[in-house]
């Protein structure tokens, strides 16, 4: 499985200690204005936050997001279904997605519902290695079934090694008969 090598981007901050009129876990968005002015505010109440408190690190924890625009990702929907899509924009904790198939065509989801696409290897009935990208809930269900059966591999080399063992066993069995 290919690991994401994107440098994480700070998309905002989360309150980690009590703060006046706010709850622990509230999201602080980064507001950029021309020419190069950056301000911070709570996303729900729109109350401004002093930059010194952000930089101090005692009140707020940065939220890192390791995906970029045009990355293909998986989105976990409200009913635990999974869909594949492409990131079209990142705005604070919201990520705009254009889905690869199905309807709706686009959606805005929270950053914590976005995951890397899963690729895995298995062998087919002809004992050939096959690469499978998981892009739907059905794909996840098939992958979990292959994990249970022992036909799930992280790399093509692992898959070929098992195929070689199976073919050796079959050849030895045929030679005995």
N, C-alpha and C positions, 0 to 999 in steps of 0.2 A: 504494500500500500504506500503510495507516494505521500510523504509528509509535507505539510504546508511550510514553505520557507519564507513567507512574507514577514517583514519586520512589523511587529505589532504597532498599531496606531492607537493613541489615547483618544477615545471617543467621548469621554466624559469622566465624571467622578461620582462616587457613592459616599454618602454620609455614613461614618462609622461610629460616631459618638453623639450623645444628645446635643441638639442645637435648637435655639429658640424657634418655636412655631413650626418645627420640622420633625420628621420621623427618621430613625436610623434606617438606612437603606434607600432614602430618597436620592434621586438622580440629579446631578448638577451638569447642565449642558454648557458647552463652550460656544460662546457667541462671538463670531468674527465680523468686524465691521471695517470698511475701508478707512484709511489705507492699510494699517496693520495693527488696529486696536483689537485686543482680545479681552472679553469680559466673561464672567462666569455667573450663572444664575440657576436657581432650582427650576427644574423643568415644569413642575405643576404650579407652584405658587408664583413663579417669575421673580422671586426675591433675589436681589443681587448678592453675590458672595465676594468678599475681599480676596484678591489674588494672593495676598500674604498667607491667608489661611489655607488656600489650596496648596501653595508651595511648601508650607510648614509640614504637611503630611500627618499631623496628629488628628485632624478632623475628617479628612477625606481620603478615600482609596481610589486610585485611578482604575478605570475600566479599559482594558486592552482588547482590541479587536484585530485579529490577524488575517483578515480578508480584504481584498481590494475590489474596486469596481471592475466588472467584466469577469470575475471569478465565478466558476460554476460551483454551486453549493446545494446542499439538501436543506429543506425547511421542514421543521416539525410543526404540523398544524394542531389546532385545538383538540381534534379527536385522535391524536397520536398518529395520524397518517403522515406519510413522508412524501414530499414532492421535490423534484429537481428544478432549479432555476438559476438565473444569472443575475448577479448584483448589478443594479443600474445606478444606485446612489446610496450614500451613507450619510445620514444626518443625525448626529448624536446617537441616541440609543435605537433609532429607527433605521431599518435597512429596506430599501426599495428593491423588489424582486420582479423579474420578468420570467414567468414559468416557461419551461421548455415545451410542455404539452398540457392539454386539458384547460378547463376554465375554473376560476377566473384566470385571465392572462397575466395580471399583475397583482401585487399585494405589497403592503408595508407591514413588516414584522419587527419584533424586538430582536436585538442582537443576540440574545441568549437562545433563540430558536433556530439559529443558523449553524450548520455543521458542514464539515468537509465531505465531499463525495467519497463514498467507500468503493474501492476496487478490490476484487479478489480473484483468485484463480481456482478452477476446478477442472476435472477431466470428464469428457463426455463418454458415450457408450462405445465410441471407436478408440478410446484411450488417447485422446488428443487433448492437450492443455487448452483451456478457454479462459480468456479474461472477461470478467463481468463487472460493469459499473452498476452500482445500485442507484436507481433513479426513481423508485416508487416504493410504496408500502409492500406491494407484491414482491418486488425485488428483495426487500428486507426479509420477508417471510421465506422466500426461496433460499436466501443465504443462511438463515437460521436452520432450515431443514438440512442444508449441506453440512453445516457445522455438526449437527447431531449425527449425520451419517459418516463423518470423517472425510468428506470430499470438499474441504475448504482449505485454501492455502494462501498465505500472504504473498509468496513470490512464485514465479514460473519455475525456478529451479527446484523448489520444494515439491511442486506438482510433478515435475519430470522425474524426480527421484522416486516418488511413490509409483508412478507409471512404470518405471524400470523394474521395481520390485514385483509389481503385479505381473508384468510380462515374463519375468524370470520364473515366477511360480507357475504360470500357465505353461511355459515351455517345459519345465521339469515334469509337470503332471502329464503332458502329452507324450513325453519320451517314455514314461513308465507304462503307458497304455499301449 
